[in-house]
């Protein structure tokens, strides 16, 4: 049986069935290593299952129930929130037709009396199947000709690095020589013979 990847939803019934199968194999006299290999589990998991089974029988391998905290909004409440979202922000008194996380948090609180932080609202929206959308509208004042002209004339000057035409060093940590000579060129002392 393949292992579930981290972050994937776990099938608790299937995991319980796997543990029950381990109990059946232990009862037949199979070793922990054989059970782990047969069921695609780790040896540590098979070891835990074996000792739980030995101490309390098959009942010890029963599923504990759901994992994690219980959701604050029930399914009917989420359905009401989604129906309200589909009506649009204008139907709920917002000035523009754009849903933002703070607006959705306000809407949820109005409808359900449950307060969510705007940053957490995104998890609820993803659970409902909503995705991030950017408005396609552009400003009325946008002048495409002026933008194209700016890109053609001004952008090449702006994107150049300061001092781009001056000699410099290829090292990011060593400053360029003020004389303009490379460090390999002989200096004034190199011309004099040593005594």
N, CA and C atoms as an extended XYZ file, in Angstrom:
585
Properties=species:S:1:pos:R:3:atomname:S:1:resname:S:1:resid:I:1 pbc="F F F"
N         0.859       -1.177        0.000 N   UNK     1
C         0.000        0.000        0.000 CA  UNK     1
C         0.901        1.234        0.000 C   UNK     1
N         0.736        2.205       -0.935 N   UNK     2
C         1.604        3.371       -0.981 CA  UNK     2
C         1.379        4.289        0.210 C   UNK     2
N         2.443        4.931        0.619 N   UNK     3
C         2.358        5.875        1.736 CA  UNK     3
C         1.768        7.191        1.263 C   UNK     3
N         1.000        7.841        2.121 N   UNK     4
C         0.407        9.137        1.791 CA  UNK     4
C         1.479       10.207        1.888 C   UNK     4
N         1.487       11.126        0.949 N   UNK     5
C         2.465       12.210        0.996 CA  UNK     5
C         2.032       13.236        2.028 C   UNK     5
N         2.997       13.994        2.506 N   UNK     6
C         2.722       15.011        3.517 CA  UNK     6
C         1.786       16.060        2.924 C   UNK     6
N         0.776       16.447        3.658 N   UNK     7
C        -0.162       17.461        3.193 CA  UNK     7
C        -1.362       16.866        2.466 C   UNK     7
N        -1.281       15.588        2.084 N   UNK     8
C        -2.404       14.960        1.382 CA  UNK     8
C        -3.474       14.572        2.397 C   UNK     8
N        -4.702       14.531        1.961 N   UNK     9
C        -5.791       14.114        2.847 CA  UNK     9
C        -5.644       12.620        3.119 C   UNK     9
N        -5.829       12.253        4.381 N   UNK    10
C        -5.690       10.850        4.753 CA  UNK    10
C        -7.044       10.177        4.758 C   UNK    10
N        -7.068        8.960        4.290 N   UNK    11
C        -8.280        8.148        4.301 CA  UNK    11
C        -8.243        7.335        5.597 C   UNK    11
N        -8.933        7.814        6.627 N   UNK    12
C        -8.862        7.195        7.942 CA  UNK    12
C        -9.431        5.784        7.940 C   UNK    12
N       -10.452        5.540        7.138 N   UNK    13
C       -11.033        4.192        7.074 CA  UNK    13
C       -10.024        3.211        6.476 C   UNK    13
N        -9.307        3.640        5.430 N   UNK    14
C        -8.312        2.767        4.804 CA  UNK    14
C        -7.146        2.505        5.759 C   UNK    14
N        -6.745        3.526        6.519 N   UNK    15
C        -5.659        3.342        7.480 CA  UNK    15
C        -6.072        2.373        8.585 C   UNK    15
N        -7.319        2.488        9.034 N   UNK    16
C        -7.821        1.566       10.049 CA  UNK    16
C        -7.871        0.142        9.497 C   UNK    16
N        -8.322       -0.007        8.262 N   UNK    17
C        -8.385       -1.327        7.637 CA  UNK    17
C        -6.981       -1.931        7.526 C   UNK    17
N        -5.990       -1.111        7.260 N   UNK    18
C        -4.612       -1.590        7.175 CA  UNK    18
C        -4.122       -2.080        8.545 C   UNK    18
N        -4.466       -1.352        9.599 N   UNK    19
C        -4.068       -1.782       10.941 CA  UNK    19
C        -4.768       -3.087       11.331 C   UNK    19
N        -6.061       -3.221       10.946 N   UNK    20
C        -6.787       -4.462       11.225 CA  UNK    20
C        -6.154       -5.641       10.470 C   UNK    20
N        -5.707       -5.380        9.261 N   UNK    21
C        -5.023       -6.422        8.491 CA  UNK    21
C        -3.724       -6.813        9.188 C   UNK    21
N        -3.040       -5.830        9.761 N   UNK    22
C        -1.815       -6.117       10.523 CA  UNK    22
C        -2.146       -7.024       11.711 C   UNK    22
N        -3.258       -6.745       12.401 N   UNK    23
C        -3.659       -7.574       13.532 CA  UNK    23
C        -3.930       -9.010       13.083 C   UNK    23
N        -4.572       -9.148       11.937 N   UNK    24
C        -4.854      -10.485       11.397 CA  UNK    24
C        -3.550      -11.221       11.102 C   UNK    24
N        -2.562      -10.505       10.529 N   UNK    25
C        -1.274      -11.125       10.213 CA  UNK    25
C        -0.503      -11.474       11.486 C   UNK    25
N        -0.575      -10.611       12.490 N   UNK    26
C         0.093      -10.910       13.763 CA  UNK    26
C        -0.523      -12.166       14.391 C   UNK    26
N        -1.854      -12.269       14.316 N   UNK    27
C        -2.546      -13.426       14.882 CA  UNK    27
C        -2.134      -14.719       14.169 C   UNK    27
N        -1.760      -14.618       12.888 N   UNK    28
C        -1.293      -15.778       12.120 CA  UNK    28
C         0.155      -16.123       12.437 C   UNK    28
N         0.819      -15.242       13.208 N   UNK    29
C         2.199      -15.512       13.589 CA  UNK    29
C         3.243      -14.829       12.713 C   UNK    29
N         2.833      -13.888       11.876 N   UNK    30
C         3.798      -13.184       11.013 CA  UNK    30
C         4.646      -12.235       11.858 C   UNK    30
N         5.876      -12.007       11.405 N   UNK    31
C         6.780      -11.108       12.130 CA  UNK    31
C         6.434       -9.657       11.811 C   UNK    31
N         6.954       -8.751       12.634 N   UNK    32
C         6.719       -7.325       12.413 CA  UNK    32
C         7.304       -6.882       11.074 C   UNK    32
N         8.483       -7.373       10.739 N   UNK    33
C         9.134       -7.000        9.472 CA  UNK    33
C         8.292       -7.466        8.280 C   UNK    33
N         7.739       -8.679        8.369 N   UNK    34
C         6.908       -9.201        7.282 CA  UNK    34
C         5.630       -8.378        7.141 C   UNK    34
N         5.019       -8.027        8.267 N   UNK    35
C         3.796       -7.218        8.246 CA  UNK    35
C         4.090       -5.850        7.633 C   UNK    35
N         5.201       -5.235        8.041 N   UNK    36
C         5.564       -3.919        7.495 CA  UNK    36
C         5.764       -4.008        5.983 C   UNK    36
N         6.475       -5.027        5.531 N   UNK    37
C         6.748       -5.188        4.103 CA  UNK    37
C         5.454       -5.483        3.343 C   UNK    37
N         4.612       -6.331        3.882 N   UNK    38
C         3.356       -6.720        3.215 CA  UNK    38
C         2.407       -5.537        3.068 C   UNK    38
N         2.333       -4.710        4.109 N   UNK    39
C         1.363       -3.610        4.101 CA  UNK    39
C         1.954       -2.281        3.634 C   UNK    39
N         3.241       -2.259        3.315 N   UNK    40
C         3.867       -1.017        2.839 CA  UNK    40
C         3.997        0.016        3.946 C   UNK    40
N         4.220       -0.462        5.174 N   UNK    41
C         4.365        0.440        6.322 CA  UNK    41
C         5.818        0.445        6.771 C   UNK    41
N         6.145        1.355        7.651 N   UNK    42
C         7.494        1.371        8.210 CA  UNK    42
C         7.577        0.299        9.290 C   UNK    42
N         8.800       -0.096        9.616 N   UNK    43
C         8.989       -1.094       10.672 CA  UNK    43
C         8.562       -0.510       12.019 C   UNK    43
N         8.772        0.801       12.194 N   UNK    44
C         8.375        1.450       13.448 CA  UNK    44
C         6.857        1.387       13.621 C   UNK    44
N         6.115        1.608       12.536 N   UNK    45
C         4.655        1.539       12.610 CA  UNK    45
C         4.218        0.117       12.952 C   UNK    45
N         4.824       -0.868       12.289 N   UNK    46
C         4.476       -2.268       12.565 CA  UNK    46
C         4.796       -2.617       14.016 C   UNK    46
N         5.875       -2.070       14.531 N   UNK    47
C         6.257       -2.310       15.925 CA  UNK    47
C         5.188       -1.743       16.868 C   UNK    47
N         4.750       -0.509       16.621 N   UNK    48
C         3.697        0.112       17.444 CA  UNK    48
C         2.412       -0.702       17.375 C   UNK    48
N         2.031       -1.097       16.162 N   UNK    49
C         0.808       -1.868       15.987 CA  UNK    49
C         0.881       -3.185       16.758 C   UNK    49
N         2.043       -3.837       16.670 N   UNK    50
C         2.207       -5.134       17.327 CA  UNK    50
C         2.024       -5.009       18.836 C   UNK    50
N         2.677       -4.019       19.426 N   UNK    51
C         2.591       -3.862       20.875 CA  UNK    51
C         1.195       -3.412       21.315 C   UNK    51
N         0.545       -2.568       20.528 N   UNK    52
C        -0.829       -2.168       20.844 CA  UNK    52
C        -1.757       -3.380       20.742 C   UNK    52
N        -1.562       -4.180       19.707 N   UNK    53
C        -2.378       -5.380       19.502 CA  UNK    53
C        -2.162       -6.383       20.639 C   UNK    53
N        -0.905       -6.556       21.049 N   UNK    54
C        -0.604       -7.493       22.136 CA  UNK    54
C        -1.234       -7.035       23.449 C   UNK    54
N        -1.206       -5.711       23.704 N   UNK    55
C        -1.708       -5.188       24.973 CA  UNK    55
C        -3.236       -5.206       25.040 C   UNK    55
N        -3.908       -4.737       23.967 N   UNK    56
C        -5.364       -4.558       24.037 CA  UNK    56
C        -6.137       -5.240       22.917 C   UNK    56
N        -5.489       -6.038       22.108 N   UNK    57
C        -6.177       -6.741       21.027 CA  UNK    57
C        -6.456       -5.840       19.833 C   UNK    57
N        -7.302       -6.348       18.983 N   UNK    58
C        -7.616       -5.643       17.727 CA  UNK    58
C        -8.241       -4.268       17.977 C   UNK    58
N        -8.974       -4.114       19.061 N   UNK    59
C        -9.651       -2.851       19.370 CA  UNK    59
C        -8.655       -1.703       19.543 C   UNK    59
N        -7.430       -2.017       19.947 N   UNK    60
C        -6.408       -0.984       20.135 CA  UNK    60
C        -6.014       -0.346       18.804 C   UNK    60
N        -6.298       -0.989       17.695 N   UNK    61
C        -5.917       -0.477       16.373 CA  UNK    61
C        -7.048        0.273       15.685 C   UNK    61
N        -8.125        0.510       16.414 N   UNK    62
C        -9.265        1.253       15.867 CA  UNK    62
C        -8.862        2.708       15.630 C   UNK    62
N        -9.460        3.318       14.649 N   UNK    63
C        -9.165        4.719       14.327 CA  UNK    63
C        -9.601        5.623       15.470 C   UNK    63
N        -8.820        6.673       15.701 N   UNK    64
C        -9.113        7.588       16.799 CA  UNK    64
C       -10.123        8.650       16.396 C   UNK    64
N       -10.429        8.750       15.142 N   UNK    65
C       -11.356        9.789       14.682 CA  UNK    65
C       -10.623       10.821       13.841 C   UNK    65
N       -11.261       11.919       13.634 N   UNK    66
C       -10.684       12.944       12.761 CA  UNK    66
C        -9.425       13.529       13.370 C   UNK    66
N        -8.535       14.002       12.508 N   UNK    67
C        -7.300       14.625       12.962 CA  UNK    67
C        -7.458       16.136       12.883 C   UNK    67
N        -6.865       16.821       13.791 N   UNK    68
C        -6.875       18.277       13.753 CA  UNK    68
C        -8.093       18.870       14.423 C   UNK    68
N        -8.105       20.181       14.414 N   UNK    69
C        -9.188       20.926       15.055 CA  UNK    69
C       -10.457       20.857       14.219 C   UNK    69
N       -11.567       20.845       14.890 N   UNK    70
C       -12.868       20.830       14.209 CA  UNK    70
C       -13.069       22.183       13.528 C   UNK    70
N       -13.563       22.201       12.285 N   UNK    71
C       -13.768       23.479       11.591 CA  UNK    71
C       -14.779       24.358       12.332 C   UNK    71
N       -14.555       25.654       12.281 N   UNK    72
C       -15.441       26.587       12.980 CA  UNK    72
C       -16.740       26.814       12.217 C   UNK    72
N       -16.711       26.591       10.906 N   UNK    73
C       -17.921       26.750       10.094 CA  UNK    73
C       -18.391       25.381        9.624 C   UNK    73
N       -19.654       25.110        9.829 N   UNK    74
C       -20.250       23.860        9.352 CA  UNK    74
C       -20.543       23.978        7.853 C   UNK    74
N       -20.825       22.864        7.213 N   UNK    75
C       -21.081       22.840        5.771 CA  UNK    75
C       -22.234       23.769        5.359 C   UNK    75
N       -23.369       23.822        6.094 N   UNK    76
C       -24.443       24.735        5.685 CA  UNK    76
C       -24.008       26.207        5.770 C   UNK    76
N       -23.194       26.526        6.767 N   UNK    77
C       -22.707       27.912        6.884 CA  UNK    77
C       -21.789       28.249        5.718 C   UNK    77
N       -20.916       27.316        5.359 N   UNK    78
C       -20.028       27.550        4.211 CA  UNK    78
C       -20.836       27.719        2.927 C   UNK    78
N       -21.906       26.961        2.784 N   UNK    79
C       -22.760       27.079        1.597 CA  UNK    79
C       -23.402       28.470        1.544 C   UNK    79
N       -23.834       28.992        2.699 N   UNK    80
C       -24.408       30.350        2.747 CA  UNK    80
C       -23.363       31.390        2.370 C   UNK    80
N       -22.147       31.211        2.858 N   UNK    81
C       -21.066       32.153        2.532 CA  UNK    81
C       -20.784       32.128        1.036 C   UNK    81
N       -20.716       30.934        0.452 N   UNK    82
C       -20.430       30.854       -0.980 CA  UNK    82
C       -21.552       31.472       -1.813 C   UNK    82
N       -22.796       31.247       -1.424 N   UNK    83
C       -23.921       31.847       -2.144 CA  UNK    83
C       -23.836       33.367       -2.075 C   UNK    83
N       -23.444       33.899       -0.924 N   UNK    84
C       -23.304       35.348       -0.773 CA  UNK    84
C       -22.142       35.872       -1.612 C   UNK    84
N       -21.055       35.115       -1.677 N   UNK    85
C       -19.906       35.531       -2.491 CA  UNK    85
C       -20.274       35.600       -3.965 C   UNK    85
N       -21.093       34.658       -4.413 N   UNK    86
C       -21.497       34.623       -5.824 CA  UNK    86
C       -22.366       35.817       -6.207 C   UNK    86
N       -23.052       36.417       -5.237 N   UNK    87
C       -23.871       37.601       -5.525 CA  UNK    87
C       -23.009       38.822       -5.808 C   UNK    87
N       -21.772       38.803       -5.329 N   UNK    88
C       -20.854       39.904       -5.586 CA  UNK    88
C       -20.777       40.888       -4.429 C   UNK    88
N       -19.699       41.649       -4.366 N   UNK    89
C       -19.502       42.596       -3.264 CA  UNK    89
C       -20.544       43.706       -3.232 C   UNK    89
N       -21.001       44.145       -4.401 N   UNK    90
C       -21.975       45.231       -4.470 CA  UNK    90
C       -23.278       44.884       -3.761 C   UNK    90
N       -23.672       43.625       -3.821 N   UNK    91
C       -24.916       43.190       -3.176 CA  UNK    91
C       -24.818       43.254       -1.650 C   UNK    91
N       -23.602       43.382       -1.138 N   UNK    92
C       -23.397       43.416        0.309 CA  UNK    92
C       -22.915       44.777        0.796 C   UNK    92
N       -23.039       45.789       -0.066 N   UNK    93
C       -22.749       47.153        0.352 CA  UNK    93
C       -21.315       47.609        0.158 C   UNK    93
N       -20.494       46.842       -0.550 N   UNK    94
C       -19.116       47.262       -0.797 CA  UNK    94
C       -19.075       48.153       -2.032 C   UNK    94
N       -18.142       49.103       -2.034 N   UNK    95
C       -18.106       50.143       -3.068 CA  UNK    95
C       -17.724       49.614       -4.444 C   UNK    95
N       -16.821       48.639       -4.525 N   UNK    96
C       -16.370       48.140       -5.825 CA  UNK    96
C       -16.708       46.658       -5.959 C   UNK    96
N       -16.643       46.164       -7.170 N   UNK    97
C       -16.951       44.760       -7.456 CA  UNK    97
C       -15.682       43.910       -7.375 C   UNK    97
N       -14.996       43.996       -6.248 N   UNK    98
C       -13.762       43.239       -6.066 CA  UNK    98
C       -13.764       42.637       -4.671 C   UNK    98
N       -13.652       41.300       -4.604 N   UNK    99
C       -13.576       40.647       -3.303 CA  UNK    99
C       -12.142       40.712       -2.807 C   UNK    99
N       -11.950       41.214       -1.611 N   UNK   100
C       -10.646       41.189       -0.954 CA  UNK   100
C       -10.788       40.312        0.285 C   UNK   100
N        -9.668       39.863        0.829 N   UNK   101
C        -9.733       39.004        2.011 CA  UNK   101
C       -10.407       39.701        3.190 C   UNK   101
N       -10.107       40.997        3.472 N   UNK   102
C       -10.822       41.656        4.567 CA  UNK   102
C       -12.335       41.749        4.314 C   UNK   102
N       -12.729       41.956        3.071 N   UNK   103
C       -14.158       42.014        2.760 CA  UNK   103
C       -14.825       40.662        2.982 C   UNK   103
N       -14.150       39.594        2.553 N   UNK   104
C       -14.716       38.257        2.739 CA  UNK   104
C       -14.808       37.945        4.234 C   UNK   104
N       -13.796       38.355        5.012 N   UNK   105
C       -13.831       38.132        6.467 CA  UNK   105
C       -15.019       38.871        7.084 C   UNK   105
N       -15.270       40.095        6.625 N   UNK   106
C       -16.408       40.869        7.116 CA  UNK   106
C       -17.719       40.173        6.761 C   UNK   106
N       -17.822       39.688        5.531 N   UNK   107
C       -19.029       38.990        5.085 CA  UNK   107
C       -19.274       37.732        5.931 C   UNK   107
N       -18.216       36.966        6.172 N   UNK   108
C       -18.360       35.742        6.979 CA  UNK   108
C       -18.863       36.088        8.374 C   UNK   108
N       -18.317       37.152        8.948 N   UNK   109
C       -18.742       37.540       10.290 CA  UNK   109
C       -20.198       37.995       10.294 C   UNK   109
N       -20.612       38.729        9.262 N   UNK   110
C       -22.004       39.185        9.178 CA  UNK   110
C       -22.964       38.004        9.071 C   UNK   110
N       -22.603       36.999        8.251 N   UNK   111
C       -23.500       35.881        7.985 CA  UNK   111
C       -23.514       34.836        9.092 C   UNK   111
N       -22.359       34.582        9.714 N   UNK   112
C       -22.256       33.447       10.627 CA  UNK   112
C       -21.916       33.831       12.067 C   UNK   112
N       -21.564       35.082       12.279 N   UNK   113
C       -21.113       35.565       13.591 CA  UNK   113
C       -19.817       34.880       14.042 C   UNK   113
N       -19.073       34.358       13.083 N   UNK   114
C       -17.773       33.748       13.360 CA  UNK   114
C       -16.720       34.661       12.748 C   UNK   114
N       -15.780       35.091       13.584 N   UNK   115
C       -14.746       36.027       13.123 CA  UNK   115
C       -13.504       35.264       12.671 C   UNK   115
N       -13.059       35.583       11.462 N   UNK   116
C       -11.830       35.018       10.913 CA  UNK   116
C       -10.851       36.145       10.630 C   UNK   116
N        -9.572       35.864       10.815 N   UNK   117
C        -8.534       36.812       10.412 CA  UNK   117
C        -8.511       36.828        8.885 C   UNK   117
N        -8.350       38.012        8.268 N   UNK   118
C        -8.344       38.057        6.801 CA  UNK   118
C        -7.311       37.118        6.169 C   UNK   118
N        -6.185       36.922        6.828 N   UNK   119
C        -5.170       36.020        6.280 CA  UNK   119
C        -5.616       34.569        6.264 C   UNK   119
N        -6.515       34.195        7.158 N   UNK   120
C        -6.992       32.815        7.205 CA  UNK   120
C        -8.149       32.580        6.234 C   UNK   120
N        -8.786       33.645        5.819 N   UNK   121
C        -9.935       33.538        4.906 CA  UNK   121
C        -9.529       32.815        3.624 C   UNK   121
N        -8.270       32.981        3.229 N   UNK   122
C        -7.799       32.371        1.986 CA  UNK   122
C        -7.943       30.841        2.037 C   UNK   122
N        -7.712       30.232        3.208 N   UNK   123
C        -7.860       28.784        3.328 CA  UNK   123
C        -9.315       28.362        3.094 C   UNK   123
N       -10.248       29.155        3.608 N   UNK   124
C       -11.663       28.846        3.397 CA  UNK   124
C       -12.032       28.975        1.919 C   UNK   124
N       -11.523       30.028        1.276 N   UNK   125
C       -11.832       30.233       -0.140 CA  UNK   125
C       -11.295       29.081       -0.992 C   UNK   125
N       -10.092       28.623       -0.679 N   UNK   126
C        -9.538       27.491       -1.429 CA  UNK   126
C       -10.378       26.235       -1.196 C   UNK   126
N       -10.857       26.052        0.035 N   UNK   127
C       -11.704       24.901        0.339 CA  UNK   127
C       -12.987       24.941       -0.477 C   UNK   127
N       -13.467       26.155       -0.763 N   UNK   128
C       -14.686       26.319       -1.562 CA  UNK   128
C       -14.403       26.246       -3.064 C   UNK   128
N       -13.141       26.144       -3.435 N   UNK   129
C       -12.781       26.043       -4.850 CA  UNK   129
C       -12.532       27.381       -5.512 C   UNK   129
N       -12.405       28.444       -4.739 N   UNK   130
C       -12.127       29.761       -5.303 CA  UNK   130
C       -10.622       29.919       -5.492 C   UNK   130
N       -10.249       30.725       -6.476 N   UNK   131
C        -8.827       30.967       -6.724 CA  UNK   131
C        -8.581       32.465       -6.820 C   UNK   131
N        -7.322       32.819       -6.762 N   UNK   132
C        -6.928       34.217       -6.846 CA  UNK   132
C        -7.223       34.755       -8.242 C   UNK   132
N        -7.877       35.872       -8.296 N   UNK   133
C        -8.202       36.498       -9.579 CA  UNK   133
C        -7.720       37.933       -9.558 C   UNK   133
N        -7.197       38.394      -10.636 N   UNK   134
C        -6.779       39.779      -10.764 CA  UNK   134
C        -7.761       40.486      -11.695 C   UNK   134
N        -8.126       41.727      -11.379 N   UNK   135
C        -9.035       42.444      -12.279 CA  UNK   135
C        -8.383       42.659      -13.641 C   UNK   135
N        -9.174       42.533      -14.713 N   UNK   136
C        -8.632       42.720      -16.056 CA  UNK   136
C        -8.746       44.168      -16.509 C   UNK   136
N        -9.510       44.953      -15.775 N   UNK   137
C        -9.686       46.352      -16.173 CA  UNK   137
C        -8.401       47.144      -15.973 C   UNK   137
N        -8.222       48.178      -16.799 N   UNK   138
C        -7.081       49.069      -16.663 CA  UNK   138
C        -7.611       50.481      -16.418 C   UNK   138
N        -6.738       51.329      -15.935 N   UNK   139
C        -7.132       52.699      -15.639 CA  UNK   139
C        -7.615       53.398      -16.910 C   UNK   139
N        -8.618       54.244      -16.770 N   UNK   140
C        -9.133       55.009      -17.920 CA  UNK   140
C        -8.091       55.977      -18.450 C   UNK   140
N        -7.252       56.460      -17.539 N   UNK   141
C        -6.245       57.461      -17.916 CA  UNK   141
C        -5.062       56.849      -18.658 C   UNK   141
N        -4.993       55.547      -18.781 N   UNK   142
C        -3.851       54.865      -19.382 CA  UNK   142
C        -3.685       55.306      -20.828 C   UNK   142
N        -2.485       55.749      -21.152 N   UNK   143
C        -2.159       56.232      -22.496 CA  UNK   143
C        -1.111       55.287      -23.087 C   UNK   143
N        -1.563       54.360      -23.929 N   UNK   144
C        -0.673       53.344      -24.488 CA  UNK   144
C         0.456       53.956      -25.310 C   UNK   144
N         0.171       55.028      -26.056 N   UNK   145
C         1.205       55.657      -26.885 CA  UNK   145
C         2.309       56.258      -26.007 C   UNK   145
N         1.919       56.925      -24.912 N   UNK   146
C         2.903       57.527      -24.003 CA  UNK   146
C         3.736       56.440      -23.324 C   UNK   146
N         3.112       55.318      -22.987 N   UNK   147
C         3.844       54.220      -22.359 CA  UNK   147
C         4.861       53.638      -23.327 C   UNK   147
N         4.449       53.424      -24.564 N   UNK   148
C         5.362       52.877      -25.572 CA  UNK   148
C         6.539       53.828      -25.810 C   UNK   148
N         6.265       55.123      -25.862 N   UNK   149
C         7.333       56.118      -26.054 CA  UNK   149
C         8.297       56.105      -24.869 C   UNK   149
N         7.773       56.004      -23.651 N   UNK   150
C         8.622       55.975      -22.459 CA  UNK   150
C         9.520       54.737      -22.474 C   UNK   150
N         8.936       53.606      -22.859 N   UNK   151
C         9.722       52.372      -22.923 CA  UNK   151
C        10.827       52.477      -23.967 C   UNK   151
N        10.521       53.147      -25.082 N   UNK   152
C        11.503       53.251      -26.169 CA  UNK   152
C        12.628       54.223      -25.830 C   UNK   152
N        12.317       55.364      -25.228 N   UNK   153
C        13.333       56.400      -24.987 CA  UNK   153
C        13.915       56.377      -23.571 C   UNK   153
N        13.076       56.352      -22.587 N   UNK   154
C        13.540       56.552      -21.214 CA  UNK   154
C        14.028       55.256      -20.550 C   UNK   154
N        13.356       54.134      -20.800 N   UNK   155
C        13.709       52.892      -20.122 CA  UNK   155
C        15.169       52.473      -20.352 C   UNK   155
N        15.713       52.556      -21.569 N   UNK   156
C        17.121       52.171      -21.736 CA  UNK   156
C        18.071       53.000      -20.849 C   UNK   156
N        17.735       54.267      -20.597 N   UNK   157
C        18.577       55.095      -19.737 CA  UNK   157
C        18.397       54.714      -18.268 C   UNK   157
N        17.189       54.409      -17.879 N   UNK   158
C        16.898       54.097      -16.484 CA  UNK   158
C        17.494       52.753      -16.085 C   UNK   158
N        17.457       51.780      -16.965 N   UNK   159
C        17.883       50.434      -16.586 CA  UNK   159
C        19.391       50.284      -16.510 C   UNK   159
N        20.166       51.229      -17.042 N   UNK   160
C        21.617       51.141      -16.957 CA  UNK   160
C        22.063       51.317      -15.515 C   UNK   160
N        23.124       50.617      -15.163 N   UNK   161
C        23.649       50.743      -13.809 CA  UNK   161
C        24.482       52.011      -13.708 C   UNK   161
N        24.554       52.621      -12.514 N   UNK   162
C        25.365       53.826      -12.358 CA  UNK   162
C        26.828       53.525      -12.684 C   UNK   162
N        27.438       54.376      -13.459 N   UNK   163
C        28.845       54.199      -13.820 CA  UNK   163
C        29.068       53.042      -14.759 C   UNK   163
N        28.081       52.677      -15.544 N   UNK   164
C        28.191       51.522      -16.429 CA  UNK   164
C        29.249       51.681      -17.504 C   UNK   164
N        29.577       52.905      -17.912 N   UNK   165
C        30.560       53.119      -18.965 CA  UNK   165
C        31.973       53.258      -18.436 C   UNK   165
N        32.164       53.335      -17.135 N   UNK   166
C        33.489       53.521      -16.558 CA  UNK   166
C        34.173       52.181      -16.365 C   UNK   166
N        35.534       52.191      -16.356 N   UNK   167
C        36.221       50.935      -16.091 CA  UNK   167
C        35.962       50.507      -14.650 C   UNK   167
N        35.936       49.232      -14.420 N   UNK   168
C        35.663       48.757      -13.081 CA  UNK   168
C        36.259       47.401      -12.837 C   UNK   168
N        35.879       46.832      -11.744 N   UNK   169
C        36.382       45.530      -11.352 CA  UNK   169
C        35.294       44.500      -11.571 C   UNK   169
N        35.711       43.299      -11.928 N   UNK   170
C        34.731       42.233      -12.089 CA  UNK   170
C        34.351       41.644      -10.736 C   UNK   170
N        35.125       41.998       -9.702 N   UNK   171
C        34.826       41.508       -8.361 CA  UNK   171
C        33.716       42.351       -7.746 C   UNK   171
N        32.767       41.671       -7.100 N   UNK   172
C        31.677       42.405       -6.466 CA  UNK   172
C        32.111       43.018       -5.139 C   UNK   172
N        33.220       42.549       -4.593 N   UNK   173
C        33.652       43.047       -3.293 CA  UNK   173
C        34.865       43.961       -3.368 C   UNK   173
N        35.522       44.014       -4.512 N   UNK   174
C        36.711       44.846       -4.655 CA  UNK   174
C        36.370       46.071       -5.496 C   UNK   174
N        36.707       47.244       -4.976 N   UNK   175
C        36.419       48.478       -5.718 CA  UNK   175
C        37.345       48.579       -6.919 C   UNK   175
N        36.886       49.317       -7.932 N   UNK   176
C        37.681       49.501       -9.135 CA  UNK   176
C        38.879       50.394       -8.834 C   UNK   176
N        39.946       50.204       -9.592 N   UNK   177
C        41.150       51.005       -9.438 CA  UNK   177
C        40.885       52.418       -9.922 C   UNK   177
N        41.399       53.427       -9.203 N   UNK   178
C        41.179       54.820       -9.605 CA  UNK   178
C        42.018       55.200      -10.808 C   UNK   178
N        43.149       54.503      -11.034 N   UNK   179
C        44.018       54.840      -12.160 CA  UNK   179
C        43.514       54.242      -13.452 C   UNK   179
N        42.624       53.276      -13.345 N   UNK   180
C        42.087       52.666      -14.550 CA  UNK   180
C        42.898       51.470      -15.000 C   UNK   180
N        44.088       51.227      -14.350 N   UNK   181
C        44.897       50.081      -14.740 CA  UNK   181
C        44.374       48.837      -14.033 C   UNK   181
N        44.549       47.724      -14.676 N   UNK   182
C        44.163       46.479      -14.024 CA  UNK   182
C        45.210       46.125      -12.988 C   UNK   182
N        44.894       45.262      -12.061 N   UNK   183
C        45.825       44.897      -11.001 CA  UNK   183
C        46.987       44.070      -11.532 C   UNK   183
N        46.887       43.540      -12.741 N   UNK   184
C        47.963       42.741      -13.323 CA  UNK   184
C        49.028       43.616      -13.987 C   UNK   184
N        48.690       44.859      -14.281 N   UNK   185
C        49.653       45.757      -14.949 CA  UNK   185
C        50.759       46.131      -13.971 C   UNK   185
N        52.010       46.249      -14.469 N   UNK   186
C        53.110       46.594      -13.569 CA  UNK   186
C        52.960       48.018      -13.053 C   UNK   186
N        53.188       48.218      -11.790 N   UNK   187
C        53.098       49.529      -11.172 CA  UNK   187
C        54.455       50.211      -11.161 C   UNK   187
N        54.554       51.374      -10.510 N   UNK   188
C        55.820       52.099      -10.493 CA  UNK   188
C        56.951       51.318       -9.825 C   UNK   188
N        56.650       50.509       -8.835 N   UNK   189
C        57.696       49.750       -8.135 CA  UNK   189
C        58.192       48.585       -8.980 C   UNK   189
N        57.388       48.074       -9.848 N   UNK   190
C        57.795       46.920      -10.651 CA  UNK   190
C        58.912       47.291      -11.618 C   UNK   190
N        59.060       48.569      -11.991 N   UNK   191
C        60.084       48.981      -12.947 CA  UNK   191
C        61.460       49.038      -12.304 C   UNK   191
N        61.532       49.231      -10.983 N   UNK   192
C        62.817       49.348      -10.318 CA  UNK   192
C        63.383       47.966       -9.981 C   UNK   192
N        64.637       47.760      -10.253 N   UNK   193
C        65.248       46.471       -9.887 CA  UNK   193
C        65.426       46.418       -8.363 C   UNK   193
N        65.307       45.280       -7.800 N   UNK   194
C        65.504       45.100       -6.365 CA  UNK   194
C        66.955       44.875       -6.063 C   UNK   194
N        67.403       45.381       -4.945 N   UNK   195
C        68.815       45.192       -4.595 CA  UNK   195
C        68.974       44.235       -3.465 C   UNK   195
